[in-house]
Amino acid sequence: MEEIFIRLYADCADACVAQDIAQSLLVRLHAHAPLLAKAPYRYWKMPELYGFELTLGQASQAVFERLVASPAQHWEHAGDQHDRSSVWNPAPNGEHFLIPQARWAEVQFTVREA
């Protein structure tokens, strides 16, 4: 069984904007059957950011690789073929991951025995 989990922090003025961003993420990831793992939440360390956690119903190594290739730069990769984690930080050139408001993201790919 393959799983993809995405945690993303984005600039948000309030909970209403966070709901709009959550919908944008669901639309953007629609082809992979995304689900919000929990409701958007204010990030306690940086209250100007909201956190978003999603799982993808259609997960594969190919999907993981496409996600971390857009944008292609500013990722730090760790793990092995069974448990991979890639962390993205924004670049000064304005490239973003999934949404323009993104300020940090992690994409995890896990392979589990069925």
Secondary structure, 3 states (H helix, E strand, C coil): CEEEEEEEEEECCCHHHHHHHHHHHHHHCHHHCEEEEEEEEECCCCCCEEEEEEEECCCCHHHHHHHCCCCCCCEEEEECCCEEEEEECCCCCCCCCCCCCEEEEEEEEEECCC
